[in-house]
Amino acid sequence: MDTNRPGPPDDDRLAQRRGPLAGVVVLDITRVVAGPYCAMLLADMGATVLKVENPSDPDYARGFPPFAGTARKSAFFTQFNRNKQGITLDLKTDEGRALLRALVRKAHVLIENFRPGTMEKLGVGYDELARENPALVYTAISGFGRTGPNSSRPAYDNTGQAAGGLWSMNGYADRPPVRVGTIIGDLSASLYAALGTLAALREAERTGRGQVVDVSQQDSVLSMTENAVVRYTLEQDVAGPLGNDHPFVRPYGQFPCKDGHVFFGGYTDKFWRLSCQIFGTPHLADDPEIDTMDKRFSDAVYTRRILPILDQWFLPHTKAELEQMAGDRVPLTAVKTIAEVVEDPHIAARQMIVDVPVDDRMVRMFGNPVKLSGLGLPQMGAAPDTGADNAAVYGALLGLDRAEVDRLRAAGVL
C-alpha cells in the first residue's frame, strides 16, 4: 500500500475499522448484489468502503424485502452493504465526474458493475481514472465481460446461469431444466471479483501499477459446472439434468428418511463397507453383486438392489437420528431447511449467523465464511443510508466544508 496516500476519512465509524485490509479505500459504484457483495467482503475484512449512489437513482435493492425497523429498511440491502459508508454522486454532471476523479486520487480500489462501455461514455473509464491514480485497481463485473462479441449485452443473474450452461444441467432428466435456487451468477462473480481485486491490489502495492480486474457472470458460472466441460471436449457427452444423481458415482445423492431427506455419499468401497456395518447389514459388504463401486453404479443393479437397501437403512429413522448414527463416520448429512441451518449449533460455533443493525432492530443474517485467525469476528456495522456520510467523507478526503457539500447537494451533484 502507498503509505504516502491519505488514509480513510477521520470519523468515528471509519477510524475504528480493523482487519488485514484496514486503510484500503474502496469506491463501490455498484448496485443490487453482483458488486455490492464483493465490496462487502472487503469491508468485512477492514477496508473502508464508500458506497457511491446516484442521488436521484440510488441502489434499487433498498426496496427489496424483507424490511425491518420502524423506518422499514431493507434487510436484503443490509446483508450486502453492511460496514460501508454512504455517499452520493451524479456522474452525469461535470462536477460529479470531477469529484470522482478527486476521490480516485485518494482510493486504492474502484468496483463497478455497469454494462461495459458505460463508464467510458461518462468520461470516467479506467484509462481516464488511471491517469489520476496509476495504482488504481479497477474491478469491473458484468454479464459477459469487457471483451468478446457479447460484451455489451445486458445481463442479470439468470443470464449468467443460462449462458454459463448451469441452467441446462439443473433439474430432472424428464422435465425442463431448472435454475439454481439462488443468485449463483451474482454471488460467484462477486467472489471471483474479490479474489481478483486482492491479487491486483497486491501487485499494485509491489509495483505501484494498478490494472483492470474483468469478471463476467457467464465465466463465473461456467467455472462451476464441474466435469461438464471435459466430458464434452473429450467424449462429446453433453451434460443434462440429473436430479439428485451423480454422473459417475453411486450412491451419492438425496434419499428419503422418516422426517425428510438426507444426503448420503457412501459410494467408495470403504464407506460402503462402513455403512453396511453401521446399519446392521455387514453381510452386504461382501455380496458379490454389489461389493465394488463399478457394480453399484450399474443402472439395473442400483435400481434393483441399492435403492431398496437405502430405504431399509434410512426410512425408519429421522434426520437427526441418522446423523447421530452415521454422520461422524460416513458422508451422511441431513438436508436442512434454512430454519434448521440458522438454528444449527455448528453454524453458531462458526459465527455464520451474525447480528447486524437494520434501523432500530438487530437482524440475524449470514456472516463472512472467510475465517482469519488474526481477525476474530469482523465488525458488523449497519448499511448506510443514501448519502448519509457525504459531509464526513467529502470533508475528510477532499477537504470540502459543509457549505460546499450543501451547495453540491442543492445542485443535484450529491
C-alpha positions as CSV (number, residue, x, y, z in Angstrom):
1,M,0.0,0.0,0.0
2,D,1.2,3.5,-0.7
3,T,1.9,4.9,2.7
4,N,2.0,8.4,1.4
5,R,-1.6,8.3,0.2
6,P,-4.1,9.7,2.7
7,G,-5.9,7.1,4.8
8,P,-9.6,6.7,5.3
9,P,-11.8,9.6,6.4
10,D,-11.2,10.6,10.0
11,D,-14.6,10.0,11.6
12,D,-15.5,7.6,14.4
13,R,-17.0,4.8,12.3
14,L,-14.2,4.7,9.8
15,A,-11.4,5.2,12.3
16,Q,-12.5,2.0,14.1
17,R,-12.0,-0.2,11.0
18,R,-9.7,-3.1,11.7
19,G,-8.5,-6.2,9.9
20,P,-6.0,-7.0,7.2
21,L,-7.5,-4.5,4.7
22,A,-7.6,-1.6,7.2
23,G,-6.5,1.5,5.4
24,V,-7.6,0.3,2.0
25,V,-10.1,2.7,0.5
26,V,-12.7,1.2,-1.9
27,L,-15.1,3.2,-4.1
28,D,-18.1,0.9,-4.6
29,I,-20.1,2.1,-7.6
30,T,-22.3,-1.0,-7.8
31,R,-25.9,-2.0,-7.1
32,V,-28.1,-5.0,-6.2
33,V,-25.7,-8.0,-5.5
34,A,-23.0,-8.6,-8.2
35,G,-20.6,-6.0,-6.9
36,P,-22.1,-4.9,-3.5
37,Y,-21.3,-8.4,-2.2
38,C,-17.7,-8.2,-3.4
39,A,-17.3,-4.8,-1.8
40,M,-18.9,-6.0,1.4
41,L,-16.5,-8.9,1.7
42,L,-13.6,-6.4,1.6
43,A,-15.4,-4.2,4.1
44,D,-15.8,-7.2,6.5
45,M,-12.0,-7.6,6.4
46,G,-11.4,-4.0,7.3
47,A,-11.4,-2.0,4.1
48,T,-13.0,1.5,4.1
49,V,-15.8,1.0,1.5
50,L,-17.6,4.1,0.2
51,K,-21.0,3.1,-1.3
52,V,-21.4,5.6,-4.1
53,E,-25.0,6.1,-5.3
54,N,-26.7,8.5,-7.7
55,P,-28.7,10.9,-5.6
56,S,-31.8,10.7,-7.8
57,D,-31.4,7.0,-8.6
58,P,-30.0,5.1,-5.6
59,D,-29.5,1.3,-5.4
60,Y,-32.9,-0.1,-6.0
61,A,-32.1,-3.1,-3.8
62,R,-33.1,-0.7,-1.0
63,G,-36.6,-1.6,-1.9
64,F,-36.2,-5.4,-1.8
65,P,-37.9,-7.3,1.1
66,P,-37.8,-8.3,3.9
67,F,-37.9,-5.0,5.8
68,A,-37.1,-4.2,9.5
69,G,-37.5,-1.4,12.0
70,T,-39.9,1.5,12.3
71,A,-38.4,3.0,9.1
72,R,-38.9,-0.3,7.2
73,K,-35.4,-0.6,5.9
74,S,-34.4,-3.5,3.7
75,A,-32.6,-6.3,5.4
76,F,-31.8,-7.7,1.9
77,F,-29.9,-4.4,1.2
78,T,-28.1,-4.5,4.5
79,Q,-27.0,-8.1,4.0
80,F,-24.8,-7.0,1.0
81,N,-23.9,-3.5,2.1
82,R,-23.1,-3.7,5.8
83,N,-19.9,-2.0,7.1
84,K,-19.9,0.6,4.3
85,Q,-20.1,4.4,4.3
86,G,-22.7,6.1,2.1
87,I,-22.0,8.9,-0.3
88,T,-23.9,10.3,-3.4
89,L,-22.5,11.4,-6.7
90,D,-24.1,12.1,-10.1
91,L,-21.6,11.0,-12.7
92,K,-23.7,12.6,-15.5
93,T,-22.6,16.1,-14.2
94,D,-19.3,17.8,-14.8
95,E,-18.8,18.4,-11.1
96,G,-19.8,14.9,-10.3
97,R,-17.1,13.5,-12.6
98,A,-14.6,15.9,-11.2
99,L,-15.4,14.8,-7.7
100,L,-15.0,11.1,-8.7
101,R,-11.6,11.8,-10.2
102,A,-10.6,13.5,-6.9
103,L,-11.8,10.6,-4.9
104,V,-9.9,8.2,-7.1
105,R,-6.7,10.0,-6.3
106,K,-7.4,9.0,-2.6
107,A,-8.6,5.5,-3.2
108,H,-7.0,2.1,-3.8
109,V,-9.8,0.2,-5.5
110,L,-12.9,1.1,-7.6
111,I,-15.6,-1.5,-8.2
112,E,-18.3,-1.0,-10.8
113,N,-21.0,-3.3,-12.4
114,F,-22.3,-1.2,-15.2
115,R,-22.6,-2.6,-18.7
116,P,-19.2,-2.4,-20.4
117,G,-18.6,1.0,-22.0
118,T,-20.9,2.9,-19.6
119,M,-18.1,4.4,-17.5
120,E,-16.1,5.3,-20.7
121,K,-19.2,7.1,-22.1
122,L,-19.3,9.1,-18.9
123,G,-15.7,10.0,-19.3
124,V,-14.5,8.1,-16.2
125,G,-13.4,4.8,-17.6
126,Y,-10.3,3.0,-16.5
127,D,-7.9,4.8,-18.8
128,E,-9.1,8.2,-17.6
129,L,-9.0,7.2,-13.9
130,A,-5.6,5.6,-14.2
131,R,-4.2,8.9,-15.2
132,E,-5.4,10.3,-11.9
133,N,-4.1,7.3,-9.9
134,P,-1.8,4.9,-11.8
135,A,-2.0,2.4,-8.8
136,L,-5.8,2.2,-9.0
137,V,-7.3,-1.3,-9.0
138,Y,-10.4,-1.1,-11.3
139,T,-12.7,-4.1,-10.8
140,A,-15.5,-4.4,-13.4
141,I,-18.2,-7.0,-13.0
142,S,-20.6,-7.6,-15.9
143,G,-22.7,-10.3,-17.6
144,F,-20.3,-11.2,-20.4
145,G,-17.1,-9.4,-19.6
146,R,-15.3,-6.4,-21.2
147,T,-14.2,-8.3,-24.3
148,G,-15.9,-10.6,-26.8
149,P,-18.9,-10.2,-29.2
150,N,-21.5,-10.3,-26.4
151,S,-19.7,-7.9,-24.0
152,S,-22.3,-5.1,-24.5
153,R,-25.4,-7.3,-23.7
154,P,-27.5,-6.5,-20.6
155,A,-27.5,-9.3,-18.0
156,Y,-29.0,-10.4,-14.8
157,D,-28.1,-13.4,-12.6
158,N,-30.3,-15.7,-14.7
159,T,-28.4,-14.5,-17.7
160,G,-25.2,-16.0,-16.2
161,Q,-26.9,-19.2,-15.3
162,A,-28.4,-19.6,-18.8
163,A,-25.3,-18.5,-20.7
164,G,-22.8,-20.4,-18.5
165,G,-24.5,-23.7,-19.0
166,L,-25.5,-24.4,-15.4
167,W,-29.2,-23.9,-16.0
168,S,-29.3,-26.6,-18.7
169,M,-27.7,-29.1,-16.2
170,N,-30.1,-28.5,-13.3
171,G,-33.3,-30.3,-12.6
172,Y,-34.6,-33.7,-13.6
173,A,-34.0,-35.6,-16.8
174,D,-37.7,-35.9,-17.7
175,R,-38.5,-32.3,-17.1
176,P,-37.4,-28.9,-18.4
177,P,-34.2,-27.5,-16.8
178,V,-34.5,-25.5,-13.6
179,R,-32.5,-22.5,-12.5
180,V,-30.3,-23.0,-9.4
181,G,-32.4,-21.8,-6.5
182,T,-30.2,-18.8,-5.6
183,I,-28.4,-16.0,-7.5
184,I,-25.3,-18.0,-8.1
185,G,-24.3,-15.9,-11.1
186,D,-24.2,-12.7,-9.0
187,L,-22.6,-14.4,-6.0
188,S,-19.9,-16.3,-7.9
189,A,-19.0,-13.2,-9.9
190,S,-18.6,-11.3,-6.6
191,L,-16.4,-13.9,-5.1
192,Y,-14.1,-14.1,-8.1
193,A,-14.1,-10.3,-8.2
194,A,-13.0,-10.1,-4.6
195,L,-10.2,-12.7,-5.3
196,G,-9.1,-10.7,-8.4
197,T,-9.2,-7.4,-6.5
198,L,-6.9,-8.7,-3.8
199,A,-4.4,-10.1,-6.3
200,A,-4.4,-6.9,-8.2
201,L,-4.1,-4.9,-5.0
202,R,-1.0,-7.0,-4.0
203,E,0.5,-6.3,-7.4
204,A,-0.2,-2.5,-7.1
205,E,1.4,-2.5,-3.7
206,R,4.5,-4.2,-5.1
207,T,4.9,-2.2,-8.4
208,G,2.8,0.9,-8.0
209,R,0.8,0.0,-11.1
210,G,-2.9,-0.9,-11.0
211,Q,-4.9,-2.8,-13.6
212,V,-8.4,-3.8,-14.6
213,V,-10.0,-6.9,-12.9
214,D,-12.5,-8.1,-15.5
215,V,-15.1,-10.6,-14.1
216,S,-18.1,-11.9,-16.1
217,Q,-21.1,-13.7,-14.7
218,Q,-21.0,-16.2,-17.6
219,D,-17.4,-17.0,-17.0
220,S,-18.0,-17.4,-13.3
221,V,-21.0,-19.8,-13.8
222,L,-19.1,-21.8,-16.4
223,S,-16.3,-22.5,-13.9
224,M,-18.8,-24.1,-11.6
225,T,-20.0,-26.8,-14.0
226,E,-17.7,-29.4,-12.5
227,N,-16.9,-32.1,-15.1
228,A,-19.3,-30.9,-17.8
229,V,-16.7,-29.2,-20.0
230,V,-14.2,-32.1,-20.1
231,R,-16.9,-34.6,-20.6
232,Y,-17.9,-32.7,-23.7
233,T,-14.5,-31.9,-25.1
234,L,-13.2,-35.5,-24.6
235,E,-16.3,-37.5,-25.2
236,Q,-18.9,-35.2,-26.8
237,D,-21.1,-36.0,-23.9
238,V,-23.5,-33.1,-23.3
239,A,-24.4,-32.8,-19.6
240,G,-28.0,-32.6,-18.8
241,P,-30.2,-32.6,-15.7
242,L,-29.6,-35.5,-13.3
243,G,-31.9,-34.5,-10.5
244,N,-30.1,-35.7,-7.3
245,D,-28.0,-38.3,-9.1
246,H,-24.3,-38.0,-10.0
247,P,-22.9,-38.8,-13.4
248,F,-20.3,-41.4,-12.3
249,V,-20.7,-42.4,-8.6
250,R,-23.5,-44.1,-6.7
251,P,-25.0,-43.9,-4.1
252,Y,-24.4,-40.2,-4.0
253,G,-27.5,-38.1,-3.6
254,Q,-30.7,-37.3,-1.7
255,F,-32.6,-40.1,0.0
256,P,-35.8,-40.1,2.0
257,C,-36.0,-40.8,5.7
258,K,-38.7,-40.6,8.4
259,D,-39.0,-36.8,8.6
260,G,-37.4,-35.6,5.4
261,H,-34.3,-36.4,3.4
262,V,-30.6,-36.9,3.9
263,F,-27.6,-36.7,1.6
264,F,-25.6,-39.9,1.6
265,G,-22.3,-40.3,-0.3
266,G,-21.2,-43.7,0.7
267,Y,-20.1,-44.7,-2.8
268,T,-16.5,-45.8,-2.2
269,D,-15.8,-49.3,-1.1
270,K,-14.5,-48.1,2.3
271,F,-17.6,-46.0,3.1
272,W,-20.0,-48.7,1.7
273,R,-18.5,-51.3,4.0
274,L,-18.7,-49.0,7.0
275,S,-22.3,-48.2,6.2
276,C,-23.2,-51.8,6.0
277,Q,-21.7,-52.3,9.5
278,I,-23.4,-49.1,10.9
279,F,-26.9,-50.1,9.7
280,G,-26.7,-53.7,10.8
281,T,-26.2,-55.4,7.5
282,P,-22.5,-56.3,7.4
283,H,-23.1,-59.3,5.1
284,L,-23.9,-56.9,2.2
285,A,-20.4,-55.6,2.1
286,D,-19.3,-59.0,0.6
287,D,-22.3,-59.5,-1.6
288,P,-20.7,-60.4,-5.0
289,E,-23.4,-58.4,-6.9
290,I,-22.7,-55.1,-5.1
291,D,-19.3,-55.4,-3.5
292,T,-17.5,-52.8,-5.7
293,M,-18.0,-49.3,-6.9
294,D,-18.4,-50.3,-10.5
295,K,-21.1,-52.9,-9.7
296,R,-23.1,-50.5,-7.6
297,F,-23.1,-47.8,-10.3
298,S,-24.9,-50.1,-12.9
299,D,-28.3,-48.7,-13.6
300,A,-30.0,-52.0,-13.2
301,V,-28.2,-53.0,-10.0
302,Y,-28.6,-49.6,-8.5
303,T,-32.3,-49.6,-9.0
304,R,-33.0,-53.3,-8.1
305,R,-30.5,-53.7,-5.2
306,I,-29.1,-50.4,-3.8
307,L,-32.2,-48.2,-3.6
308,P,-34.1,-50.8,-1.5
309,I,-31.1,-51.2,0.8
310,L,-31.0,-47.5,1.4
311,D,-34.7,-47.4,2.1
312,Q,-34.2,-50.2,4.6
313,W,-31.4,-48.2,6.3
314,F,-33.0,-44.7,6.3
315,L,-36.8,-44.8,6.3
316,P,-37.2,-45.9,9.9
317,H,-35.1,-43.0,11.2
318,T,-35.3,-39.3,11.4
319,K,-32.6,-36.9,10.0
320,A,-31.2,-36.3,13.5
321,E,-31.1,-40.0,14.3
322,L,-29.3,-40.8,11.1
323,E,-26.7,-38.1,11.6
324,Q,-26.2,-39.3,15.2
325,M,-25.8,-42.9,14.0
326,A,-23.5,-42.3,11.0
327,G,-22.6,-38.7,10.4
328,D,-19.3,-38.9,12.2
329,R,-18.1,-42.0,10.2
330,V,-19.6,-41.7,6.7
331,P,-20.8,-38.8,4.5
332,L,-24.4,-38.6,5.7
333,T,-25.9,-35.2,6.3
334,A,-29.5,-34.0,6.9
335,V,-31.0,-32.0,4.0
336,K,-31.7,-29.0,6.2
337,T,-34.2,-26.2,5.8
338,I,-32.9,-22.6,6.2
339,A,-34.7,-22.6,9.6
340,E,-32.7,-25.6,10.6
341,V,-29.4,-24.1,9.3
342,V,-29.9,-20.8,11.1
343,E,-30.5,-22.6,14.4
344,D,-27.7,-25.2,13.8
345,P,-25.2,-25.2,16.8
346,H,-22.3,-25.8,14.4
347,I,-23.3,-22.7,12.4
348,A,-23.4,-20.8,15.6
349,A,-20.0,-22.1,16.6
350,R,-18.7,-20.9,13.2
351,Q,-20.2,-17.5,13.8
352,M,-22.0,-17.7,10.5
353,I,-25.2,-16.1,11.8
354,V,-24.4,-12.5,13.0
355,D,-26.5,-9.7,14.4
356,V,-26.5,-6.6,12.1
357,P,-28.3,-3.4,12.9
358,V,-31.2,-2.5,10.5
359,D,-32.8,0.7,11.6
360,D,-33.7,0.2,15.2
361,R,-33.5,-3.6,15.2
362,M,-30.8,-6.2,15.2
363,V,-31.4,-8.6,12.4
364,R,-29.7,-12.0,12.1
365,M,-28.1,-12.6,8.7
366,F,-25.2,-14.6,7.3
367,G,-21.7,-13.8,8.3
368,N,-18.4,-14.0,6.5
369,P,-17.3,-17.5,5.6
370,V,-13.6,-16.5,5.5
371,K,-12.2,-17.1,8.9
372,L,-8.8,-15.4,9.6
373,S,-7.1,-16.4,12.8
374,G,-5.7,-12.8,13.2
375,L,-9.1,-11.1,12.7
376,G,-11.6,-12.7,15.0
377,L,-15.3,-11.8,14.4
378,P,-15.5,-9.0,11.9
379,Q,-17.3,-5.8,12.8
380,M,-20.9,-5.8,11.8
381,G,-21.9,-2.2,11.1
382,A,-25.1,-1.1,9.5
383,A,-25.6,-0.4,5.9
384,P,-25.5,3.3,5.2
385,D,-28.5,5.5,4.3
386,T,-28.2,7.1,0.8
387,G,-25.6,9.8,1.1
388,A,-25.5,9.6,4.9
389,D,-21.8,10.2,5.1
390,N,-21.4,12.9,2.4
391,A,-20.2,15.6,4.8
392,A,-17.7,13.3,6.7
393,V,-16.3,11.7,3.6
394,Y,-16.0,14.7,1.3
395,G,-14.7,16.7,4.2
396,A,-12.0,14.3,5.3
397,L,-10.9,13.1,1.8
398,L,-11.4,16.2,-0.3
399,G,-11.4,19.0,2.2
400,L,-14.9,20.2,1.3
401,D,-16.6,22.2,4.0
402,R,-20.3,21.9,5.0
403,A,-21.4,24.8,2.9
404,E,-19.8,23.3,-0.3
405,V,-21.4,19.9,0.4
406,D,-24.8,21.6,0.9
407,R,-24.3,23.6,-2.4
408,L,-23.4,20.4,-4.3
409,R,-26.4,18.7,-2.8
410,A,-28.7,21.5,-3.8
411,A,-27.3,21.4,-7.3
412,G,-28.1,17.7,-7.6
413,V,-24.4,16.7,-7.8
414,L,-24.6,14.9,-4.4
